[in-house]
Amino acid sequence: MEQKPLISVIVPIYKVEKYLSYCIESILKQSFTDFELLLIDDGSPDDCGVISDNWAKKDRRIRVFHQKNAGLSAARNKGLDNAIGRYAVFIDSDDYVDIDYLINLYRLLPDSQIGLGFTVQGYKRCQENGKAIKSFNFFSHVYTQADIPSLFIGSEIYNMFSACAKLFDCCFLNKYHLRFNTALRFSEDVLFVLECMSCCDYISVGNKADYNYISYEGTMSKIVTPFVSEYTTFFSCKTVINQYIANVKLTSVQQQGIFKCIHLLFCRTLKSDYHYLDTISGTTRRKHLRCLIKSNMDYLVKYYVPDYLIDKIGRFLLMTHNVFLYDMFFITLFKLKVRKMFCPPGAF
């Protein structure tokens, strides 16, 4: 009987024919060889499916799955459901990894007596030509369940919300039925990682940065989606945080820190309608604002700390329920092209 691979590398694929082979090559060149590579063709309309099948003919470690387009979360879940390795690693098909990526993640695994969890390392943000813009490196430390809350005090945590640059124990994911939420259109990783953090026994962090994240124009993280989509993501993440706080005693500083993890999601939701002024009426915008305030006044009062002075004025108007004034104020700013504060940040 053929021995199962130790690690399952899962690569969701959609409209990346220009970059796919380079990504696959970087995986097959790994110094750690005990892995399988699952290529999930998410109904890509270009030649990604053919490229994947051709690579599978060259290397027995590769398995290819073709499905109708269902989104990133569904593609990753397909990989998890078919993985036979003890551990799972996610790599986006337009990124690439350094030669020791897998071995460095694997070496971070702590003593098995600690329990179930995942390992984390940093990453490099690169231009489309592969030139590194910035490297995000973390301090090496094994966080047990008892001291995971201390992660929320520092700033490192805010760069840890990608599903990539991590090695997940599949026993852990299956025990708690952890999968990606297919209802979300962006920031699926944030919710998934929050859910993992809320129930794991350990998080082992390393100081390497072997994952190369390529920043392209037009990626979902740089596109503001309609209000309902933005709000669904924010609300889902906030719900997980509230459940975690209900089960784990956190200091006020730790609570501030964990809610800061979804600050950007709240800002996106708050300003999403202003990117659709041509199609959304003032009545609908103000209805959305009232809904957001009513269901999140606790967050607005305790945890929302605006990035800009203008947003502080906006926060005051929202807290005093001056929705009409807020709406008029921000329409004016948007039309005057004071748009930096309306633009979403880079990917998580």
C-alpha positions in Angstrom: 0.0 0.0 0.0 1.4 3.4 -1.0 2.3 5.6 1.9 0.2 8.8 2.3 2.0 12.1 1.9 2.7 14.1 5.0 1.5 17.5 3.6 -1.3 18.3 1.2 -0.6 21.5 -0.8 -3.8 23.1 -2.0 -3.8 25.6 -4.9 -7.2 27.1 -6.0 -7.0 28.2 -9.6 -9.0 30.8 -11.6 -7.9 32.9 -14.6 -4.1 32.8 -13.8 -2.7 31.1 -16.9 0.0 33.7 -17.0 1.4 32.9 -13.6 0.3 29.3 -12.9 3.3 27.4 -14.1 5.7 29.6 -12.1 3.7 28.9 -9.0 3.6 25.2 -9.6 7.4 25.1 -10.4 8.1 26.8 -7.1 6.2 24.1 -5.2 7.7 21.1 -7.1 11.2 22.5 -6.3 10.7 22.3 -2.5 13.5 20.9 -0.4 10.8 19.0 1.5 9.4 16.4 -0.9 6.9 14.4 1.1 3.8 16.2 -0.2 0.9 16.0 -2.7 -0.1 18.9 -4.8 -3.9 19.4 -5.3 -4.7 21.8 -8.2 -8.3 22.9 -8.0 -9.5 24.3 -11.3 -12.4 26.5 -10.3 -14.0 26.6 -13.8 -11.3 28.8 -15.1 -12.3 30.0 -18.7 -8.7 30.3 -19.8 -6.1 27.5 -20.3 -5.5 26.9 -16.6 -7.3 23.5 -16.7 -5.1 22.3 -19.5 -2.0 23.6 -17.9 -2.8 21.8 -14.7 -3.5 18.5 -16.5 -0.2 18.8 -18.3 1.7 19.3 -15.1 -0.1 16.3 -13.5 1.3 14.1 -16.4 4.8 15.1 -15.4 4.7 14.6 -11.6 2.8 11.8 -9.8 2.4 14.0 -6.7 -0.1 16.2 -8.5 -3.8 15.6 -8.5 -6.1 17.9 -10.5 -9.8 18.6 -9.7 -12.1 20.4 -12.2 -15.3 22.0 -11.0 -17.8 24.7 -12.1 -16.8 28.1 -10.9 -17.9 28.4 -7.3 -15.4 30.8 -5.8 -12.2 30.7 -3.8 -13.7 29.3 -0.7 -15.4 26.4 -2.5 -12.2 25.6 -4.3 -10.2 25.5 -1.1 -12.8 23.4 0.6 -12.7 21.0 -2.4 -9.0 20.6 -1.7 -9.5 20.0 2.0 -12.2 17.4 1.4 -9.8 15.5 -0.9 -6.6 16.0 0.9 -4.9 12.8 2.3 -2.0 14.4 4.0 -1.8 14.9 7.8 -1.2 18.7 7.2 -2.6 21.2 4.8 -1.0 24.2 3.2 -2.7 26.8 1.0 -0.9 28.6 -1.8 -2.6 31.1 -4.2 -2.0 30.3 -7.8 -0.6 33.8 -8.7 1.9 33.7 -5.9 5.1 31.6 -5.4 7.1 30.2 -2.6 10.8 29.9 -1.8 12.5 26.5 -1.8 12.4 25.9 2.0 8.8 27.0 2.5 7.4 23.7 3.4 10.3 22.4 5.6 10.3 25.7 7.5 6.6 25.5 8.3 6.9 21.8 9.2 9.8 22.4 11.6 7.6 24.8 13.5 5.4 22.0 14.7 5.6 21.7 18.5 5.5 18.7 20.7 2.4 16.6 19.8 1.4 16.6 23.5 0.4 20.3 23.2 -2.6 19.4 21.1 -3.9 20.5 17.7 -3.3 23.8 15.9 -1.3 25.4 13.1 2.1 27.0 12.3 2.6 30.4 10.9 5.5 32.3 9.2 5.8 35.7 7.6 5.6 36.6 3.9 7.0 39.0 1.4 4.8 41.4 -0.5 6.2 41.7 -4.1 5.5 43.7 -7.2 4.2 41.9 -10.3 7.8 41.6 -11.6 8.7 39.6 -8.4 10.7 42.4 -6.8 10.1 42.4 -3.0 8.4 45.6 -1.7 8.3 44.6 2.0 9.0 41.6 4.1 6.8 40.8 7.1 8.7 38.7 9.6 7.4 37.6 13.0 9.1 36.8 16.3 9.4 33.0 16.9 7.1 31.8 19.7 4.8 29.0 20.5 1.5 30.3 21.8 -0.5 27.8 23.8 -4.2 28.2 24.2 -3.7 30.1 27.5 -1.5 32.8 26.0 -3.0 33.2 22.5 -4.9 36.3 23.8 -1.5 38.0 24.2 -1.2 38.0 20.4 -3.9 40.6 20.3 -1.7 43.2 22.1 1.0 43.6 19.5 0.8 44.6 15.9 2.0 41.3 14.4 -1.4 39.8 14.5 -2.8 42.2 11.8 -0.4 40.6 9.2 -1.4 37.0 10.1 -4.9 36.8 8.6 -4.1 35.1 5.3 -4.7 31.4 5.0 -1.4 31.2 3.2 2.0 31.0 5.0 0.5 28.6 7.4 0.5 24.8 8.0 -2.8 23.5 9.4 -3.2 20.1 11.1 -6.0 18.4 9.2 -7.1 16.5 12.3 -7.7 20.0 13.9 -9.6 21.3 10.9 -11.8 18.2 10.7 -12.4 17.9 14.4 -13.9 21.4 14.6 -15.4 21.2 11.0 -13.4 24.2 10.0 -13.9 25.2 6.3 -14.1 28.4 4.3 -17.4 30.3 4.3 -18.7 30.1 0.7 -21.1 33.0 1.3 -18.3 35.5 1.5 -17.0 37.2 -1.6 -13.7 38.6 -0.1 -11.6 38.4 3.1 -12.6 34.7 3.4 -9.2 34.2 5.1 -9.9 36.6 7.9 -13.0 34.6 9.1 -11.3 31.3 8.6 -8.2 32.3 10.6 -10.3 33.8 13.4 -12.3 30.6 13.7 -9.0 28.6 13.8 -7.6 30.9 16.5 -10.7 30.6 18.6 -10.5 26.8 19.1 -6.8 25.7 18.5 -4.5 24.4 21.2 -1.5 26.2 19.9 -0.2 28.7 17.3 3.5 28.2 16.5 5.0 31.3 14.9 8.3 31.3 13.0 10.6 34.2 11.8 11.0 33.1 8.2 9.2 34.7 5.2 9.2 32.2 2.4 5.9 33.0 0.9 5.8 35.6 -1.9 2.5 37.5 -2.2 2.3 39.3 -5.6 0.2 42.5 -5.5 -1.9 42.9 -8.6 -4.3 45.6 -9.6 -7.9 44.5 -9.6 -7.7 41.8 -6.9 -10.8 41.4 -4.7 -9.1 42.9 -1.7 -8.7 46.2 -3.6 -12.3 46.2 -4.9 -15.1 47.5 -2.7 -18.2 45.2 -3.1 -21.8 46.2 -2.5 -23.0 46.9 1.1 -24.6 43.5 1.7 -21.5 41.7 0.8 -19.2 43.9 2.9 -21.6 43.8 5.9 -21.9 40.0 5.7 -18.1 39.6 6.0 -17.8 42.1 8.8 -20.7 40.7 10.8 -19.5 37.1 10.4 -16.1 38.0 11.8 -17.6 40.1 14.6 -19.8 37.1 15.6 -16.7 34.8 15.9 -14.9 37.4 18.0 -17.9 37.8 20.3 -18.2 34.1 20.7 -14.4 33.9 21.6 -14.7 36.7 24.1 -17.7 34.9 25.7 -15.5 31.8 26.3 -12.1 33.4 27.0 -11.4 36.0 29.6 -9.7 38.9 28.0 -8.3 42.2 29.4 -9.7 45.4 28.0 -6.5 45.9 26.0 -6.8 42.4 24.5 -10.4 43.1 23.6 -9.4 46.3 21.9 -6.7 44.4 20.0 -8.9 41.6 18.8 -11.6 44.0 17.6 -9.0 46.0 15.8 -8.5 43.0 13.6 -11.8 43.8 11.9 -11.5 47.6 11.9 -10.7 47.6 8.1 -13.8 45.5 7.4 -16.0 47.9 9.3 -14.5 50.9 7.4 -15.2 49.1 4.1 -18.8 48.4 5.1 -19.3 52.0 6.3 -18.2 53.5 3.0 -19.1 50.9 0.5 -22.2 52.6 -0.8 -20.2 55.7 -1.8 -18.5 53.7 -4.5 -21.9 53.1 -6.1 -23.4 56.6 -6.1 -24.7 56.1 -9.6 -26.8 53.1 -8.8 -27.8 53.5 -5.1 -30.3 56.0 -4.0 -29.9 58.3 -0.9 -32.8 56.5 0.8 -31.0 53.2 0.4 -27.7 54.5 1.6 -29.2 56.0 4.7 -31.2 52.8 5.3 -27.9 50.9 5.2 -26.3 53.4 7.6 -29.1 53.1 10.1 -28.9 49.3 9.9 -25.2 49.4 10.5 -25.5 51.8 13.5 -28.4 49.9 15.1 -26.7 46.5 15.1 -23.2 47.7 15.9 -23.5 50.6 18.3 -21.5 48.7 20.9 -18.6 48.4 18.4 -18.9 52.0 17.3 -18.7 53.2 20.9 -16.0 50.9 22.4 -13.8 49.8 19.5 -14.1 52.0 16.4 -11.1 54.3 16.3 -11.1 56.3 13.0 -7.9 56.6 11.0 -8.6 60.2 9.8 -9.7 63.4 11.5 -12.6 63.6 9.0 -13.7 60.1 10.1 -13.8 61.3 13.7 -16.4 63.8 12.7 -18.2 61.0 10.9 -18.1 58.9 14.0 -19.6 61.7 16.1 -22.4 62.1 13.6 -23.2 58.4 13.6 -23.1 58.1 17.4 -25.6 61.0 17.6 -27.7 59.3 14.9 -27.3 62.2 12.4 -27.4 59.9 9.5 -28.6 62.5 7.0 -25.7 64.9 7.8 -23.2 62.0 7.7 -24.5 61.0 4.3 -24.3 64.5 2.9 -20.9 65.1 4.4 -19.4 62.0 2.8 -21.0 62.4 -0.5 -19.4 65.9 -0.7 -16.0 64.4 0.2 -16.3 61.7 -2.3 -17.3 64.1 -5.1 -14.4 66.4 -4.2 -12.2 63.3 -4.7 -11.0 63.2 -1.1 -10.8 59.5 -1.9 -7.9 58.1 0.1 -10.1 57.4 3.0 -12.6 55.6 0.7 -10.0 53.2 -0.8 -9.6 49.8 0.8 -6.2 48.7 1.9 -4.1 45.9 0.5 -4.9 42.3 1.0 -5.0 40.7 4.5 
